[in-house]
Structures are given as C-alpha cells and as structure tokens.
Amino acid sequence: MNTQSFLEHHGIVRNPFAEEDAQTDPVFKQHCIRNAYHPAWDKVYGDPTEPATAIIFGPKGSGKTAMRLQIDQHLVQFNAEHPDDRVYIIRYDDFNPFLDHFCERLGKRAARKPEKALDAWRLWDHMDAILCIGVTDLIDQVLSDEDRRRGDDGNRIDAGRVAKLDRNDARDLLLLAACYDQSTTSTFTGRFAQLRQRLGFTNWWASIDFYFAVFWSILVTLVVGWMFWNSADEQGVRTWNLLWLIPILVFLGKLPYLIRLTKNHFAAAGIHRHMRVGKRETGSVRKVLMQFPSGELESQPAPRYDRTDDRYELLRKFQGLLARLGFDGMIVLMDRVDEPHMTGGKPELMRRFVWPLLDNKLLKHPGLGFKMMLPEELYRDTERETREFHERARLDKQNVIPAFQWTGESLYDLARARMRACAAEGQSPEPRDLFEDSLSYEKMLVSFESLRVPRHLFRFLYRVVADHCNRFTDSDPQFKIEKSTFETVLAVYTREMVRE
C-alpha cells in the first residue's frame, strides 16, 4: 500500500513526519515556526525591548534548534513592526571558523589535542567571536547598495542613519572594522578603504608627518648640497664633513613618522597575537591604523591583551553605534555547541568551550541578551561545579530551563500542527484519526510522552505509518492503523532509543 495514498485518504498532501532536523525542515519553516511552540516559549523569548538571557538545557532532538529559529524569525518580525525599537541579531551558531583560527594561533601541537586547545579558550575569545560576527554583518549592511541587498535578516540599516554618523562614530566603526571585520568578499585594506569612503571619514592630515618627512629630506639634501658646493676654499677643497649632516638631519625629520609607525606596528602585532579567533595580519592592520591621525587613536581600546576590559569597551562602542543606527538592544542566539569538530559532542569538551561564557558580568551586560541552547549533559555538570563557578555564572539570574521537556499532550499538539500544515485545503486531520478506535486517546498520550522529544516522535510516527502500509496492498487498502502495529513499532523503537 502506497504511503502517499494512505495520507491523502486522511486529507494530508505530504508526509508531515519525513523531516527530523529543523534546519532543513520545510514544514517547520513554512508553517509551524509561527504556530507550534514549546510550553516554555514565553520565558525563553522574553520581551525584545528588554533583552535578557535565557539558557536552555535539552537532549538531542528536543527542539532547541527549532526554538532558536523561532526566536530568530520573531525578532525579524519584531524589527519590521518596530522600526524605532529594533534589536540587533547575532547568530552565534557556527563555531568551526573561530576554533580553526584559534588552533592556528596555538600551534600544531596544541591543535592535535582538542582538550588542550579548549583549555586555553577564554571569555574574551567568545567576546571576540561575537564581535567578529556582529561587526562583519554591520559593515556588510553599511556597504551594500539598496538594490543589491539580500533578504531582510532583521539587521537592515537605513542609509539615512549612516549618513548622520558623526566623525567619532565613523572612527569607532573603522576601529572595529580594523579589529574584527572578517569578510572575504574583498581584500581587507580594500574593504577598509571602501568603508572609510562610505562614511566620509577624511584623514589627509593623518599622513602629515610622512609628507613632512619627505619634504624635510628634500630640503635638507638641497640645503646641505648647496652648502657643500659653496664650501670650497681658495685651493678648491670642499668641506666633506657637511655631507654627514644629511642622514642625521633626515633621520630627525622622519622621527615623528617613525615613532607613529612603531606604535602602530606594536598595536597591530598585539591585535594579531591576542585576537585569536579571526584572521588578522600585522602588516595589513598596521597599514589601516596608519590612516588614523595619532590623536584619534589615543586611549582607544583594542584587543591587544589577554583580558576582557578592552573587549567590554569595544562592546560598548559597538552598542553605541547600533543605537545611532536604530537598534536599542542586541540578542545573541547561540546553538549547536555539540557540532564543532573540536567538541565532537563530548560533554567534557563542550564544557571547556561553554564554561568561560557563563559569566554574569557579560550575561547581564546592559542592552545585551543571550539565548543559549545547550545539551542536557552540561546541566548535570553545572550541578557538580564549585561554588566559585556558581558565583561567577549566577545561573539563578539567567532564566535557566534545566530540562527542555515535552509532555504527551504537547507532543500530540505538535504532531497535530504538522499534520494540519501538510493538509489539503479545508482539512483538519489529527494524529488519532490515523489509528483504530481500539487505541485510546489516553494510551496515545502516554506513548507519546515516553518518546520524550519531537525527533523521536516524528521518527516513530513515520515508521508506524510505513510499517502499516507495508502490511496492505493498494487493491485491498486499510486506512486505519491497528493497535497491535502501533504497540509493536513502539516497542522496537523504544529499545533503539535505549541503545542510543
């Protein structure tokens, strides 16, 4: 018996249980993302006008990624409906590029042992990674033309607001670009020049010491040459010692430029060494730093040291820029920490990666909220941590959901929502419509609850439908699944769950 014929008999035009991953699930993205919620949705999503942190611990397949996508979609909609109170969205869910760059800085020996590399991962590395994502996306928005812009991802910027940025704002954005822009669409220096031109940041006097050095060198050469030519005595012997004045005087004229070059070189070297999660070369960073007047770089923060102080200053600068561009807050969506090749889904490696981020100072930073989707194994590890860890993390203030669980009723509603999303027009199928009346509604709810998470539910329902269809032919169809089939498939699938 054909599965599609069975589903069409119940008013369903496509299989609602064929997909398991929210990332690639068209049913979820097109329909359920707006009408199928976990019971803890309100606590996790919160109020975008007051960004707050929420930390969710849940097993694989429990819907953490689906909730992250829902939060993302709702924030995009919120920004569209509230143009004056928008929230900047940072999608922190692809860690491999940052970890790869991090390992390059540590050397091959450390990179061969993930536990050693992750032991060196610190809070400021997380902050650098978040700023890399945010700054790169912001510059993409500033440089993109209105007719070439990609689909609205919630972070679109009005060109009029960019034009209103003053010189200090332009300087701050250029400094952030020098430290954190990770775009590969063009060369680093070329993109920096394009951004400087877009912001109207004039800096001709930044090179005044260089032009003075050139002018001084020419002047000294001409004057000393003239003195040398006219220093001959009566016998025509010239004073050759005058020529030694040229390199000395030229060096003195170049000294201001050389001092600025040296300062910027050490600053660029510090950024290259201590901003460990991104691609930065000392020469290119020094080149763009030389485009700032020395006075405008005085006392400006940069990720030059192994400490968080400078990162907090840079974060505040970034938030100040966002406020002028129409964003009153910032939300960081963190997910998929079990997928990077360095963690490999191992709790001890994930713990080394995530724990530095659990810092109350950052999680409660004004105007910043984190939505962190973490594996359930990490919650058990938090319960075994020291008092010092809990005092630093203050999980009691972070809207923690220790168990991202589903009841039988909530799983039933989720399956019902998917079936209706895949139904023909005017049809409203329910899961119990697929089964014989001998399978009670209460039994179905208890069985669904034993499956615990949506992924297991979808796999089970897909199997039970397929197994039923394999028992009958198209010439002699049966459009109600027997209770015995339900129980047999459930027993087999439950044993497989235990082995996993």
C-alpha positions in Angstrom: 0.0 0.0 0.0 1.4 3.4 -1.0 2.1 5.7 1.9 1.0 8.8 0.0 -2.4 7.2 -0.7 -2.8 6.5 3.0 -2.0 10.1 3.9 -4.2 11.5 1.1 -7.1 9.5 2.4 -6.8 11.5 5.6 -6.5 14.8 3.8 -2.7 15.1 4.0 -0.9 16.1 0.8 2.7 15.4 2.0 4.3 13.4 4.8 4.5 15.6 7.9 6.9 13.3 9.7 9.6 12.8 7.0 11.9 15.6 8.3 13.8 15.4 11.6 16.1 18.5 11.6 14.6 21.9 11.9 17.4 23.4 9.9 16.2 21.7 6.8 12.6 21.1 7.6 10.3 23.0 5.1 7.1 22.1 7.1 8.5 23.8 10.2 10.0 26.8 8.4 6.9 27.5 6.3 4.1 26.8 8.8 5.0 25.6 12.3 7.5 28.2 13.0 4.6 30.6 13.8 2.0 28.3 15.4 3.7 25.5 17.2 5.5 26.4 20.4 7.1 24.7 23.4 5.4 25.5 26.7 8.4 27.4 27.8 8.4 29.8 24.8 7.4 32.9 26.7 10.1 32.5 29.3 12.8 31.9 26.6 11.7 34.6 24.1 11.0 37.3 26.7 10.5 40.9 25.7 12.7 42.2 22.9 12.5 45.7 24.2 14.4 44.5 27.3 16.9 41.9 26.1 17.5 39.2 28.7 19.5 36.0 28.9 17.8 32.5 28.8 19.8 29.2 29.0 18.0 26.1 27.8 19.4 22.6 28.5 17.8 19.9 26.5 18.5 16.4 24.9 19.2 15.9 21.2 16.1 16.3 19.1 14.1 18.2 21.8 13.6 21.2 19.6 16.4 23.6 20.7 17.3 24.5 17.2 13.7 24.9 16.2 13.2 27.3 19.1 16.3 29.2 18.1 14.9 29.6 14.6 11.6 30.7 16.0 13.2 33.3 18.2 15.2 34.5 15.1 12.0 34.7 13.0 10.1 36.5 15.7 12.9 39.0 16.2 13.0 39.7 12.5 9.2 40.3 12.6 9.5 42.5 15.7 12.2 44.7 14.0 9.9 45.1 10.9 7.0 46.2 13.1 9.0 48.4 15.5 11.5 50.4 13.3 12.4 52.7 16.2 13.0 50.0 18.8 14.8 47.3 16.9 17.1 44.5 18.2 20.3 43.6 16.5 20.5 39.8 16.0 23.9 38.0 16.2 23.7 34.3 15.1 26.4 32.6 17.1 26.0 29.0 15.9 28.9 28.2 13.5 32.0 27.8 15.7 34.3 25.9 13.4 35.9 29.0 11.7 36.7 30.6 15.1 38.1 27.4 16.5 40.2 26.8 13.4 41.8 30.2 13.6 42.2 29.7 17.4 44.1 26.5 16.8 46.3 28.1 14.2 47.5 30.6 16.8 48.2 27.9 19.4 50.3 25.9 17.1 50.1 22.4 15.6 51.0 20.6 18.8 48.1 22.1 20.8 45.7 21.7 17.8 46.3 17.9 17.8 44.8 17.7 21.3 41.3 19.3 21.5 41.3 19.3 25.3 44.5 21.3 25.5 43.3 23.8 22.9 39.9 24.3 24.6 41.6 24.6 28.0 43.2 27.8 26.5 39.8 29.2 25.4 38.7 32.2 27.4 35.8 34.6 27.8 37.5 37.2 25.7 37.7 34.7 22.8 33.9 34.3 22.9 33.6 38.1 23.0 35.9 38.5 20.1 34.0 35.9 18.1 30.6 37.6 18.8 32.1 41.0 17.8 33.5 39.4 14.6 30.0 38.3 13.6 28.3 41.5 14.6 30.9 43.9 13.1 31.2 42.0 9.8 27.4 41.9 9.3 27.1 45.6 10.2 29.8 46.6 7.7 28.1 44.4 5.1 24.9 46.3 5.7 26.6 49.7 5.5 28.4 48.9 2.3 25.5 47.1 0.5 23.6 49.1 -2.1 19.8 49.3 -1.6 19.1 47.4 -4.9 21.6 44.6 -4.1 20.7 43.9 -0.5 19.9 40.3 0.5 16.6 39.4 2.1 15.8 41.1 5.3 17.5 39.3 8.2 16.4 41.8 10.8 19.6 43.8 10.7 19.0 46.1 7.8 20.2 49.7 8.2 18.6 52.8 6.8 21.2 54.6 4.6 20.0 57.9 6.0 21.1 56.9 9.5 24.6 56.0 8.2 24.9 59.5 6.6 24.1 61.1 10.0 27.0 59.4 11.8 29.5 62.0 13.1 33.2 61.7 12.9 33.6 60.0 16.3 31.1 57.4 15.3 32.8 56.8 11.9 36.2 56.5 13.8 34.7 53.9 16.1 33.2 51.9 13.3 36.5 52.0 11.4 38.4 50.9 14.5 36.0 48.0 15.0 36.5 47.1 11.3 40.3 47.1 11.7 40.0 44.6 14.6 37.0 42.4 13.7 35.9 42.6 10.1 36.2 39.1 8.8 34.6 39.4 5.3 36.2 37.6 2.4 34.3 39.4 -0.3 37.3 41.7 -1.0 40.8 42.4 0.4 41.0 43.7 4.0 42.6 47.0 3.0 40.3 47.5 0.0 37.2 46.9 2.1 38.5 49.3 4.8 39.1 52.0 2.2 35.6 51.4 0.8 34.1 51.8 4.3 36.1 54.9 5.0 34.9 56.5 1.8 31.3 55.4 2.5 31.5 57.1 6.0 33.1 60.2 4.6 36.0 59.9 7.1 38.6 62.4 5.7 42.1 61.8 7.1 44.5 63.7 4.9 46.3 65.1 7.9 46.9 61.5 9.2 49.9 61.4 6.9 51.2 64.9 7.5 54.2 63.6 9.4 55.0 61.4 6.3 54.7 64.3 3.9 56.8 66.4 6.3 59.5 63.8 6.3 59.6 63.7 2.5 59.7 67.5 2.3 62.3 67.7 5.0 64.5 65.1 3.3 64.4 67.0 0.0 65.0 70.4 1.7 68.0 69.0 3.8 69.5 67.5 0.7 69.2 70.7 -1.3 70.5 73.0 1.5 73.4 70.8 2.6 74.3 70.2 -1.0 74.3 73.9 -1.7 76.5 74.5 1.4 78.8 71.7 0.3 79.1 73.1 -3.2 79.9 76.6 -1.8 82.3 75.5 0.9 85.4 75.3 -1.3 88.4 77.2 0.0 90.9 79.1 -2.1 92.6 75.9 -3.2 89.1 74.4 -4.2 89.0 71.9 -1.3 85.4 71.3 -0.1 84.3 70.5 3.5 83.3 66.9 3.0 82.1 66.7 6.6 79.0 68.6 5.6 77.7 65.6 3.8 77.4 63.7 7.1 74.7 66.1 8.1 72.3 64.8 5.5 71.5 61.4 7.1 71.4 62.9 10.6 69.0 65.7 9.7 66.9 63.4 7.5 66.5 61.0 10.4 65.5 63.8 12.7 62.8 64.9 10.2 61.5 61.4 9.9 61.4 60.8 13.7 57.7 61.7 14.3 56.6 59.4 11.4 58.9 56.6 12.7 57.5 56.9 16.2 53.9 56.7 14.9 54.8 53.8 12.7 56.4 51.9 15.6 53.4 52.5 17.8 51.0 51.3 15.2 53.2 48.3 14.4 53.2 47.2 18.1 49.4 47.8 18.2 48.9 45.7 15.1 51.2 42.9 16.4 49.2 42.9 19.7 45.9 42.6 17.8 47.3 39.8 15.6 48.6 37.9 18.7 45.7 38.4 21.1 42.6 38.4 18.8 42.9 34.7 18.3 39.6 33.8 16.7 39.9 35.7 13.4 42.2 36.3 10.5 44.5 39.2 11.0 47.9 40.0 9.6 50.2 42.5 11.3 51.1 44.3 8.1 47.6 44.9 6.9 46.4 46.0 10.3 49.3 48.4 10.7 48.5 49.8 7.3 44.9 50.7 8.2 46.0 52.1 11.6 48.4 54.4 9.9 45.3 56.0 8.2 44.1 57.4 11.6 45.6 60.7 13.0 47.6 59.7 16.0 45.4 61.9 18.3 42.3 59.9 17.4 44.0 56.6 18.4 45.0 57.8 21.9 43.3 55.9 24.7 41.2 53.8 22.2 40.6 50.2 23.2 41.8 47.3 21.1 42.0 43.6 21.6 45.8 43.8 22.3 45.9 42.0 25.6 44.7 38.8 27.2 41.9 40.5 29.2 38.2 41.3 29.0 38.5 45.0 29.9 39.2 46.1 26.3 36.5 43.8 24.9 33.9 45.4 27.2 34.9 48.8 26.0 34.7 47.7 22.3 31.3 46.0 23.0 30.1 49.3 24.4 31.4 51.2 21.4 29.6 48.7 19.1 26.3 49.1 21.1 26.7 52.9 20.9 27.0 52.6 17.1 24.0 50.3 16.9 21.9 52.8 19.0 22.7 55.6 16.5 21.7 53.2 13.7 18.3 52.4 15.3 19.0 49.3 17.4 18.2 49.7 21.1 19.4 46.2 22.1 21.3 43.2 21.0 20.4 39.4 21.1 23.0 36.7 20.7 21.5 33.3 19.5 23.8 30.5 20.5 23.2 26.9 19.4 24.8 23.7 18.0 27.8 23.6 20.5 27.9 19.9 20.1 28.6 20.1 16.3 32.1 21.6 16.0 34.8 19.1 15.1 36.8 20.1 18.2 34.0 19.2 20.7 32.6 16.2 18.8 29.5 16.1 21.1 31.7 15.1 24.1 30.5 16.7 27.3 34.0 17.3 28.7 35.0 19.2 25.5 31.7 21.1 25.3 32.1 22.1 28.9 35.6 23.6 28.3 34.2 25.6 25.4 31.0 26.9 27.0 32.0 27.5 30.6 34.1 30.7 30.0 30.9 32.3 28.5 28.9 31.7 31.7 30.0 34.9 33.3 27.3 37.0 34.9 29.0 40.3 34.0 28.6 39.5 30.3 25.3 37.7 30.5 23.8 40.7 32.4 25.5 43.3 30.3 23.1 46.2 29.7 21.2 46.0 26.4 22.6 42.5 25.7 20.8 39.2 25.9 21.9 35.6 25.2 19.6 32.8 24.1 21.8 29.8 24.7 20.7 26.3 23.5 22.9 23.8 25.3 22.9 19.9 25.6 21.3 18.4 28.7 24.6 16.8 29.7 26.0 20.2 30.6 23.3 20.9 33.2 24.4 17.9 35.1 27.9 19.2 35.0 26.8 22.6 36.4 25.4 20.8 39.5 28.9 19.3 40.2 30.7 22.6 39.8 32.4 24.6 42.5 31.0 27.5 44.5 33.3 29.8 42.6 31.8 28.8 39.3 28.2 29.4 40.5 29.2 32.8 42.0 30.7 33.8 38.6 27.9 32.4 36.5 24.9 33.3 38.7 22.7 30.8 36.9 19.9 31.7 39.3 19.6 35.0 37.4 19.7 33.7 33.9 16.2 32.2 33.2 17.6 28.7 33.2 15.4 25.9 31.9 17.2 22.8 33.2 15.1 20.2 31.3 13.7 21.1 27.9 10.9 18.5 28.2 7.7 17.8 26.4 4.5 16.3 27.8 2.4 13.8 25.9 -0.2 16.5 25.3 2.3 19.0 24.0 3.8 16.4 21.6 0.3 15.5 20.4 -0.4 19.2 19.7 2.9 19.4 17.8 2.1 16.4 15.6 -1.4 17.8 15.1 0.1 21.2 14.0 2.4 19.5 11.5 -0.5 17.4 10.1 -2.6 20.4 9.6 0.3 22.3 8.0 0.5 19.4 5.4 -3.3 19.0 5.0 -5.3 19.8 1.9 -7.4 22.9 1.9 -10.3 22.6 4.2 -9.0 19.5 6.0 -8.1 19.3 9.8 -6.6 15.9 10.5 -5.4 14.8 13.9 -3.0 12.0 14.9 -5.7 9.9 16.4 -7.5 9.9 13.0 -4.8 7.7 11.7 -5.5 4.9 14.2 -8.3 2.5 15.0 -10.7 3.3 17.8 -9.2 0.5 19.9 -6.2 2.6 20.5 -7.4 5.0 23.1 -6.5 8.7 23.2 -5.0 8.3 26.7 -2.8 5.4 25.6 -1.6 7.5 22.7 -0.6 10.4 25.0 1.2 8.1 27.4 3.1 6.6 24.5 4.0 10.0 23.1 5.3 11.1 26.4 7.6 8.1 26.6 9.2 9.3 23.4 10.2 12.5 25.2 11.3 14.7 22.2 9.9 15.7 18.9 12.6 14.0 16.8 11.7 10.6 18.3 8.0 11.3 17.9 8.4 12.1 14.2 10.6 9.1 13.6 8.2 6.8 15.4 5.1 8.1 13.5 6.9 7.8 10.2 7.8 4.2 11.0 4.4 3.2 12.2 2.8 4.7 9.0 5.3 3.0 6.8 5.0 -0.3 8.7 1.2 -0.2 8.4 1.3 0.5 4.6 3.8 -2.4 4.1 1.1 -4.8 5.5 -1.5 -4.0 2.9 -1.8 -3.6 -0.8 -3.3 -0.9 -2.9 -6.0 -3.3 -4.1 -7.0 -4.1 -0.5 -6.1 -0.9 1.5 -6.6 -0.4 5.2 -6.8 3.3 6.2 -6.7 2.8 10.0 -3.6 1.7 11.8 -4.2 -1.2 14.1 -3.4 -1.0 17.8 -1.0 -4.0 17.5 1.0 -2.3 14.8 1.3 0.8 17.0 2.5 -1.2 20.0 4.9 -3.4 18.1 6.6 -0.5 16.4 6.7 1.5 19.7 8.4 -1.4 21.5 11.1 -1.8 18.8 11.7 1.9 18.7 11.9 2.3 22.4 14.6 -0.4 22.5 16.6 1.6 19.9 16.2 4.7 22.0 17.8 3.0 25.0 20.7 1.8 22.9 21.3 5.3 21.7 
